[in-house]
Amino acid sequence: MTRRVFVTNFNRNFTGVSATAANVVRQQVDRYDLYLVGQPLPGCPAPITLKQARALSREPCIWHVRRNTEMRAALWARDVLRLPVKIVFTSAAQRRHSAFPRWLISRMDAVIATTDKAATFVPHVRATVPHGVDTDLFTPAPDRVAAWAALGYGGARGIATVGRIRPEKGTDHFVAAMIELLPTLPDTTALVIGRAAKSHQSFLNDLKSRIAAAGLGDRILFPGEVPAAELPALMRALSLVVQLPRYEGYGMVPLEGMASGVPFVGTDAGYYKAFTNAGTAGLIATPDAAAAAARSILTTGFDKMAQAARDTACTQFSAQAEADGIARVYAAL
């Protein structure tokens, strides 16, 4: 009998958590009687409502949750409505949760940690399963130069950072690195992909002022958010991904670039060091050294590192491997 699984996605915004959930759901649809609950995810079944999920949970089933609101809804279904639900929570945070999330997590039937470090901050860990990237969706461009030209940003090649524009994500580190790097690479354009919340508008304005003062307003661009459906085309057109956060729970952007044949430079955050595959697929650098690391990749041995990036994503960090690890946890429940 096929196990019924409900995967919750209550956030209207497409976040890193959304991306990881979508990657797995696309791998799970043929394995389970699976329902997405809440908000839509690209390439996934049309979602049902929370009310419908409860109505379909009269027989033993699994609810896979990833956020506080989703844990609360699952606990209500199991403990208040007394539905035969087993709750699985995926935890990527590499720091201690606050009191209320800790209580919620303590009530889970099983916890999946994405890294060994993340596992040290949560109870009930049944498995450590790294997030994986959809290597069928994120693929290298047949002609990287043509793919970049088609985007219309200018220059012969592109570098990008992807994520919310705020200090925690290190957007200021990226801008500083590009102000140092781009004068030495006149054919290169840098993109800051993402948006700033109202609370971070002054942070964004300061970044733009620094770029203008450096005379790089036409080469460090802010296109805003890129819809999830358009992200694979952007990634495969890039020559380098640069992610310099002060904190990252896991970090999918380097993997999406790697699967697209794009190496990366990153700070020692999230799971980035493992992604580098001993420096063959990317480089770890301090913010002050990021420009030099980027220059070395782009000017020395780029093709070899681009191929290693793709190979590492496919062999070590695929969404299929993540789905297999999750399946073992489901089976144990």
Secondary structure, 3 states (H helix, E strand, C coil): CCCEEEEEECCCCCCHHHHHHHHHHHHHCCCCEEEEEECCCCCCCCCECHHHHHHCCCCCEEEEECCHHHHHHHHHHHHHCCCCEEEEEEECCCCCCCHHHHHHHHCCCEEEECCHHHHCCCCCEEEECCCCECCCCCCCCCCHHHHHHHHCCCCCEEEEEECCCCHHHCHHHHHHHHHHHHHHCCCEEEEEECCCCHHHHHHHHHHHHHHHHCCCCCCEEEEECCCHHHHHHHHHHCCEEEECCCCCCCCCHHHHHHHCCCCEEECCCCCHHHHCCCCCCEEECCHHHHHHHHHHHHHCCHHHHHHHHHHHHHHHCEHHHHHHHHHHHHHHC
